[in-house]
Amino acid sequence: MKTVDARPLAGKVALVAGGTRGGGRGIAVELGAAGATVYVTGRSGAGGRSDLDRPETIEQTAEQVTAAGGLGIPARTDHSRPDEVRALVDRIAAEQDGRLDILVNSVWGGDPLTDWEHPLWEQDLETGLRLLRQAVETHVITSRFALPLMVARKSGLVVEVTDGNTARYRGTFFYDLAKSAVIRLAVAQAAELRPHGVAAVAITPGFLRSEALLEHFGVTEANWRDGAAQDPNFAHSETPAYLGRAVAALAADPGVMAKSGRALATWGLYREYGFTDADGTQPDFAAHWAENLEEEYGPLGDPL
């Protein structure tokens, strides 16, 4: 098991694109807990909410980053707009003397655009294409402008946040295409960045206990286990902090280049790095799947 210092990312600079809520917020806060300066971006902030119309803001996440021991800097950004992303990266370069050590592409916002009921030929085409623009194109735009800072320093880590680390079909066409494409973004970036000493990986949580999912089950983090009455699998869910600690462990690993180009998961990384979830447990959704769901749904799939 690998161990790390309490603040192994002190002096490091991170950009968490899509850090308003969910996995992005969990990653931002845990990078802060490890000592990093974290730019938290998203569309919901002091200037108004995104079309998701949820209450979480980038300012709240940034405050949590600072409270955890890092420095959180909110920067309201629409990552579908190249001009805004370019301005964001220019700001980071100016404020951090050209330094960017960690880029997390966690922009999603596709839940209201996902049609779980119909096959491709019965879905609304514009809605599906909008999902791809929101969930994939934003990652490409962000990397396009942020990567030169890493390449110039010949070090860094790019993290592409996805759902699942296998080639298994994810239940509906556009969702599957988006989440699979994000893994391919990590593979392609890894190939091009390797000569420059920069690593790129994809990572997935297990059953993520996000703010939206807690609301869906009508519970809070304090009584979340009550949600298992509606879905027994929910008892094996994990907080965004678990994903965040996985990313923080990767960012602190001097040997992370050996993992570049791979699709990783919290359920594998906790074994290697020894981190726990917020409550001290170590959820392993792959193990739960193998024991309880594989007979009905088939194997979870081999890691890519």
C-alpha positions in Angstrom: 0.0 0.0 0.0 1.3 3.4 -0.9 1.3 6.2 1.6 1.5 9.9 1.1 2.1 13.0 3.2 -0.8 14.9 4.7 -0.3 17.7 2.3 1.4 16.2 -0.7 0.0 18.7 -3.2 1.1 21.8 -1.3 2.3 24.3 -4.0 0.4 22.5 -6.8 -2.2 24.3 -8.9 -5.3 22.5 -10.1 -8.2 23.4 -12.4 -11.4 21.4 -11.8 -13.7 22.1 -14.7 -17.2 21.2 -13.6 -16.5 21.6 -9.9 -19.9 23.0 -8.9 -21.3 19.7 -7.5 -21.1 16.0 -7.5 -17.9 14.3 -8.4 -16.3 17.5 -9.5 -16.9 19.1 -6.1 -15.6 16.1 -4.3 -12.4 16.1 -6.4 -11.9 19.9 -5.9 -12.3 19.6 -2.1 -10.0 16.6 -1.7 -7.3 18.3 -3.8 -7.6 21.2 -1.5 -7.3 18.9 1.5 -4.0 17.7 0.0 -2.8 21.3 -0.1 -3.5 22.4 -3.6 -4.7 25.7 -5.0 -7.8 24.8 -6.9 -9.6 26.9 -9.6 -13.2 25.7 -9.4 -15.2 26.4 -12.6 -18.8 25.9 -13.7 -21.8 27.8 -14.9 -23.6 28.2 -11.5 -22.2 30.9 -9.4 -22.7 34.4 -8.0 -23.7 35.5 -11.5 -26.6 33.1 -11.7 -27.5 29.4 -12.2 -27.0 27.2 -15.2 -29.9 25.7 -17.0 -29.8 22.8 -14.5 -31.3 25.3 -12.0 -29.7 23.7 -9.0 -28.6 25.5 -5.8 -25.0 24.5 -5.7 -22.4 27.1 -6.7 -18.7 27.3 -7.5 -18.3 29.7 -4.7 -19.6 27.1 -2.2 -17.1 24.6 -3.6 -14.3 27.0 -3.4 -15.1 27.8 0.2 -15.0 24.1 1.0 -11.7 23.7 -0.8 -10.2 26.5 1.5 -11.8 25.0 4.6 -10.2 21.7 3.8 -6.8 23.2 3.8 -6.2 24.4 0.3 -7.0 27.6 -1.6 -10.2 27.6 -3.6 -10.7 30.1 -6.4 -14.1 30.3 -8.1 -14.1 31.2 -11.7 -17.5 31.2 -13.5 -16.9 29.6 -16.9 -19.0 28.1 -19.6 -16.7 25.4 -21.0 -18.6 25.2 -24.2 -17.3 28.7 -25.1 -13.7 28.7 -26.3 -13.3 32.4 -25.6 -14.3 31.9 -21.9 -12.0 28.9 -21.5 -9.1 30.8 -23.1 -9.6 33.7 -20.8 -9.7 31.3 -17.8 -6.4 29.7 -18.7 -4.8 33.0 -19.4 -5.9 34.1 -15.9 -4.4 31.0 -14.3 -1.2 31.5 -16.2 -1.0 35.1 -15.1 -1.8 34.4 -11.4 0.2 31.2 -11.0 3.4 32.1 -13.0 2.4 29.8 -15.8 1.8 26.8 -13.5 -0.9 24.2 -13.9 -0.2 20.8 -12.4 -3.6 19.1 -12.5 -6.5 19.4 -14.9 -9.7 17.7 -14.1 -12.3 17.5 -16.9 -15.5 16.8 -15.0 -18.0 18.9 -17.0 -21.2 16.9 -17.4 -24.7 18.5 -17.0 -26.2 15.8 -19.2 -28.8 14.3 -16.8 -31.8 16.3 -18.2 -30.7 15.5 -21.7 -30.5 11.8 -21.3 -33.3 9.7 -22.7 -33.3 6.3 -20.9 -36.5 5.1 -22.5 -35.9 5.1 -26.3 -33.4 3.7 -28.8 -31.4 6.1 -31.0 -34.0 6.1 -33.9 -36.7 7.3 -31.6 -34.8 9.9 -29.7 -34.7 13.7 -30.3 -31.6 14.2 -32.4 -30.9 17.8 -31.3 -31.1 16.8 -27.6 -28.7 13.9 -28.1 -26.2 16.1 -30.0 -26.5 18.7 -27.3 -25.6 16.1 -24.7 -22.5 15.3 -26.7 -21.5 18.9 -27.0 -22.0 19.4 -23.3 -20.3 16.3 -22.1 -17.5 15.7 -24.6 -16.9 18.9 -26.6 -16.4 20.9 -23.4 -13.6 18.5 -22.3 -11.9 18.9 -25.7 -12.1 22.7 -25.5 -10.7 22.8 -22.0 -7.8 20.6 -22.7 -7.0 22.5 -25.9 -6.3 25.6 -23.9 -5.0 24.2 -20.7 -2.5 21.6 -21.9 0.1 24.1 -23.2 0.8 25.1 -19.5 1.6 21.5 -18.6 3.6 20.8 -21.8 5.7 23.9 -21.1 6.6 22.6 -17.7 6.9 19.0 -18.8 4.8 17.7 -15.9 1.2 17.3 -14.9 -1.8 15.1 -14.7 -5.0 15.2 -16.8 -8.1 13.5 -15.3 -11.1 12.7 -17.4 -14.1 11.9 -15.2 -16.5 9.3 -16.7 -19.0 6.6 -15.8 -17.6 3.0 -16.0 -14.2 1.9 -17.0 -15.2 -0.8 -19.4 -16.6 -1.2 -23.0 -19.9 -2.3 -21.5 -23.0 -0.6 -23.0 -24.3 2.0 -20.5 -28.0 1.8 -21.2 -28.8 4.4 -23.8 -27.1 5.6 -27.0 -26.0 9.1 -26.4 -25.1 8.6 -22.7 -23.0 5.6 -23.7 -21.3 7.4 -26.5 -20.5 10.4 -24.2 -19.0 8.3 -21.4 -17.1 6.1 -23.7 -15.7 9.0 -25.7 -14.4 10.6 -22.5 -12.3 7.5 -21.9 -11.0 7.8 -25.4 -10.1 11.4 -24.7 -7.8 10.2 -21.9 -6.2 7.6 -24.2 -5.5 10.1 -27.0 -4.2 12.8 -24.7 -2.0 10.2 -23.0 -0.4 9.3 -26.3 0.3 12.9 -27.3 1.4 14.0 -23.9 3.7 11.1 -23.0 6.8 12.6 -24.7 6.2 15.8 -22.6 6.1 14.0 -19.3 2.4 14.7 -18.7 0.0 11.8 -17.7 -3.7 11.5 -18.7 -6.2 9.0 -17.2 -9.9 8.4 -17.1 -11.6 7.6 -13.8 -15.0 6.5 -12.7 -16.7 6.4 -9.3 -18.9 3.5 -8.3 -22.5 4.3 -7.3 -21.9 8.1 -6.7 -24.0 9.6 -3.8 -24.3 13.0 -5.4 -26.6 15.9 -4.2 -29.1 15.1 -7.0 -29.1 11.4 -6.1 -29.7 12.1 -2.4 -32.6 14.3 -3.4 -33.9 11.5 -5.7 -34.1 9.1 -2.8 -35.5 11.8 -0.5 -32.6 11.5 2.0 -29.6 13.5 3.2 -26.0 12.5 3.8 -27.0 12.1 7.5 -29.6 9.4 6.8 -28.6 8.3 3.3 -28.8 4.6 4.2 -32.6 4.9 4.3 -32.5 5.2 0.5 -31.6 1.5 0.3 -35.2 0.7 1.1 -35.9 1.9 -2.5 -32.8 0.5 -4.1 -30.7 -2.0 -2.2 -27.7 -1.1 -4.4 -27.7 2.3 -2.8 -26.3 0.8 0.4 -23.1 0.3 -1.6 -22.9 3.9 -2.9 -19.9 6.2 -2.2 -19.6 9.9 -1.6 -17.9 12.4 -4.0 -15.1 12.5 -1.4 -14.1 8.9 -2.3 -13.6 9.9 -5.9 -11.8 13.0 -4.8 -9.4 11.1 -2.7 -8.7 8.7 -5.6 -7.7 11.7 -7.8 -5.7 13.3 -5.0 -3.8 10.0 -4.6 -3.1 9.8 -8.3 -1.9 13.5 -8.4 0.5 12.8 -5.5 1.9 9.6 -7.0 5.3 10.3 -8.6 4.9 7.1 -10.6 1.5 8.1 -12.1 2.9 8.1 -15.6 2.8 4.3 -15.5 -1.0 4.6 -15.4 -1.3 7.1 -18.2 -3.8 6.1 -20.9 -5.7 3.8 -18.5 -9.4 3.9 -17.4 -9.3 3.6 -13.6 -11.9 3.3 -10.9 -12.3 4.1 -7.2 -12.8 0.4 -6.5 -9.4 -0.5 -7.7 -7.4 2.5 -6.6 -8.5 2.3 -2.9 -6.7 -1.0 -2.7 -3.5 0.5 -4.0 -3.4 3.8 -2.2 -5.4 2.9 1.0 -7.8 5.9 1.1 -11.2 5.6 2.6 -14.6 7.3 2.0 -15.7 10.1 4.3 -17.1 7.6 6.8 -14.0 5.5 6.9 -15.4 2.7 4.8 -13.9 1.5 1.5 -16.8 0.9 -0.9 -16.1 -1.6 -3.8 -18.9 -1.4 -6.3 -17.3 -3.9 -8.6 -17.2 -6.5 -5.8 -20.9 -5.8 -5.1 -21.7 -6.1 -8.8 -19.9 -9.4 -9.1 -21.7 -10.9 -6.0 -25.2 -9.5 -6.5 -25.8 -8.2 -10.1 -23.6 -10.2 -12.4 -26.0 -13.1 -12.7 -28.8 -10.9 -13.9 -26.9 -8.2 -15.9 -23.7 -10.0 -16.9 -20.1 -9.1 -16.0 -19.3 -5.5 -15.3 -16.6 -5.8 -18.0 -12.9 -5.8 -18.2 -11.0 -2.5 -17.5 -10.0 -0.7 -20.7 
